[in-house]
């Protein structure tokens, strides 16, 4: 199986996004989630079998530092998963004629996210 490429590098180079700051690519969950989904799709189109969520640097305190409530922060972390699942499912639907239907989504959990692992959905 082939794992996706570096999400942050892809967002910077292919999509010209500034991911500087403490949240890195997770900040785009607020500012430009569509581009994150496009990046996921670009990995699948390039042959990846596994895509990784944009949640590595995501944290409740990190989002709160950008004036998000705890509930909004949790929703943004879940959005990283939702976007990856949507990208995978849309790719599958558009490429039903290929044998590449066993595509996986994996959660990227950095040191801030490990405490909330139990809240991730079971359908990754």
Beta strands, then each sheet from edge to edge (+ up, - down):
strand 1: 50-52
strand 2: 104-106
sheet 1: 1+ 2+
end
